[in-house]
């Protein structure tokens, strides 16, 4: 089937939105940072997630069979390591003081690089996203390893554009509600987001340990 450049771009944007839209730990983190520090801190957290997703999308496009085998062979290890990373970060968010964060932001300026790096590694800890890409690539007849390099790069850029579009919209909306959150509300939000991330990480860690015992 002949695939036009327009098809690649539109499908890529759609895939980027679909992969980013589920409200997982990074989505909650982006909202939390938008309310605590402002929209751009939340957005750049989304940029970190988009970069990690783009890395996995590239791996999927260039070596689908290899990546499936690698994830299957190291699934337990990746699950445990990723869960531990999420657990540490969840505890950090749970214990963080929102008013101290706001004061620190005003004193030290915007630490967007920290926002990007932290969300990048949280997203990177979930290599199972590769299977989502495999399904979406097949569903939308998206780029394949035998495609020309220009088509592959265009497709990956389109995925990044879709992801960034989603994170901008989400953090823009969250940023607009920022003024309605007082200190206590932000504190409760921190504890809620931290609790969700801790719960998800403990569940992943439990599953990983159970699989290790079976092995």
C-alpha positions in Angstrom: 0.0 0.0 0.0 1.4 3.4 -1.0 1.8 5.6 2.0 2.1 9.4 1.5 4.2 11.8 3.6 0.9 13.3 4.8 -0.2 9.9 6.0 3.0 9.4 7.9 2.8 12.9 9.6 -0.9 12.6 10.6 -0.5 9.0 11.9 2.7 10.0 13.8 1.0 12.9 15.5 -2.0 10.6 16.4 0.4 7.9 17.8 2.2 10.5 19.8 -1.0 11.7 21.4 -2.3 8.2 22.1 0.9 7.1 23.8 1.1 10.2 26.0 -2.5 10.6 26.9 -3.0 7.8 29.5 -2.8 9.4 32.9 0.1 7.5 34.3 2.8 8.6 36.8 4.4 11.1 34.3 1.0 12.6 33.5 0.3 13.1 37.2 3.8 14.5 37.6 3.3 17.1 34.9 0.0 18.2 36.5 1.6 18.4 39.9 4.5 20.5 38.6 2.2 22.8 36.6 0.3 23.5 39.8 3.3 23.8 42.1 5.8 25.6 39.9 3.9 26.8 36.8 2.9 25.5 33.4 6.4 25.5 31.8 7.8 23.2 34.5 5.0 20.8 33.8 5.5 21.1 30.1 9.2 20.5 30.2 8.5 17.4 32.3 6.4 16.3 29.4 9.3 17.0 27.1 11.4 14.6 29.1 8.7 11.9 28.7 8.4 12.7 25.0 12.2 12.2 24.5 12.0 8.8 26.3 9.0 7.7 24.2 10.8 8.9 21.1 13.8 6.7 21.9 11.5 3.6 22.3 9.7 4.6 19.1 13.0 4.7 17.2 14.0 1.4 18.6 10.7 -0.1 17.5 10.9 1.4 14.0 14.5 0.3 13.4 14.6 -3.1 15.1 11.1 -4.4 16.0 12.1 -8.1 16.3 15.2 -7.4 18.3 13.5 -5.2 20.8 10.7 -7.7 21.3 13.2 -10.4 22.1 15.3 -8.1 24.4 12.3 -6.9 26.4 11.0 -10.5 26.8 14.4 -11.8 27.9 14.9 -8.9 30.5 11.3 -8.1 31.4 11.7 -9.0 35.1 14.9 -7.1 35.6 13.6 -4.0 33.8 10.4 -4.2 35.9 12.3 -4.4 39.2 14.8 -1.6 38.3 12.0 0.6 37.0 9.8 0.0 40.0 12.7 0.9 42.4 13.3 4.2 40.5 9.6 5.1 40.6 9.4 4.2 44.3 12.3 6.6 45.2 10.8 9.4 43.2 7.3 8.8 44.6 8.6 9.1 48.1 10.4 12.3 47.2 7.2 13.8 45.8 5.1 12.6 48.8 7.5 14.3 51.2 8.1 17.5 49.2 6.9 20.9 50.6 5.0 22.8 47.8 5.6 26.2 49.4 9.3 25.4 49.7 9.4 24.4 46.1 7.7 27.7 45.0 10.2 29.7 47.1 13.1 27.7 45.7 11.9 28.2 42.1 11.7 32.0 42.6 15.2 32.1 44.2 17.1 29.8 41.8 15.1 30.4 38.6 13.7 27.7 36.3 15.4 24.3 36.6 13.8 23.0 33.4 16.7 20.6 32.9 15.9 18.8 36.2 12.3 18.5 35.1 13.3 17.0 31.7 15.8 14.5 33.2 13.6 13.2 36.0 10.6 12.6 33.8 12.9 11.1 31.1 14.1 8.4 33.4 10.7 7.7 34.9 9.3 7.1 31.4 12.5 5.1 30.4 11.8 2.7 33.2 8.8 1.4 31.3 10.2 -0.4 28.2 6.9 -2.3 27.8 5.8 0.8 25.9 7.5 -0.8 22.9 4.6 -3.3 22.7 2.2 -0.3 22.5 4.2 1.1 19.6 4.2 -2.2 17.9 0.4 -2.4 18.1 0.0 1.2 16.9 2.5 0.9 14.1 0.6 -2.1 12.8 -2.8 -0.5 13.3 -1.9 2.6 11.3 0.4 0.9 8.8 3.2 3.1 10.1 6.9 3.3 9.3 8.7 0.0 8.9 12.4 -0.9 9.0 12.5 -1.0 5.2 11.2 2.5 4.8 13.5 5.3 3.5 15.4 7.2 6.2 13.5 10.4 5.4 10.2 8.7 6.0 11.4 7.2 9.3 12.8 10.5 10.6 9.6 12.3 9.5 7.5 9.7 11.3 9.5 9.9 14.5 9.4 13.7 14.4 5.6 13.5 14.0 5.3 11.3 17.0 7.4 13.8 19.0 5.1 16.6 17.8 2.0 14.8 18.8 3.4 14.1 22.3 4.5 17.7 22.8 1.1 18.9 21.6 -0.6 16.7 24.2 1.8 17.8 27.1 1.3 21.5 26.2 -2.5 21.2 26.2 -2.5 19.3 29.5 -0.1 21.6 31.3 -1.8 24.7 29.9 -5.1 23.6 31.4 -3.4 22.7 34.7 -1.5 26.0 34.8 -4.8 27.9 34.5 -6.1 26.3 37.6 -2.9 27.0 39.6 -4.2 30.2 41.2 -7.1 28.2 42.8 -4.8 26.0 44.8 -3.7 27.2 48.2 -0.8 25.8 50.2 -2.9 23.0 51.8 -4.3 22.0 48.4 -0.9 21.8 46.8 0.4 19.7 49.8 -2.5 17.3 49.4 -1.9 17.1 45.7 1.8 16.2 46.3 0.8 13.5 48.8 -1.8 12.1 46.4 0.5 12.0 43.4 3.3 10.6 45.5 1.0 7.9 46.9 -0.2 6.9 43.4 3.4 6.6 42.1 4.5 4.7 45.3 1.6 2.3 44.9 2.3 1.6 41.3 6.0 1.1 41.9 5.3 -1.3 44.8 2.9 -3.3 42.7 5.5 -3.5 39.9 8.2 -4.5 42.4 6.0 -7.2 43.9 5.2 -8.6 40.4 8.9 -8.6 39.6 9.9 -10.4 42.8 7.2 -13.0 42.4 8.5 -13.7 38.9 12.1 -13.9 40.2 11.0 -16.5 42.8 9.3 -18.6 40.1 12.5 -18.5 38.1 
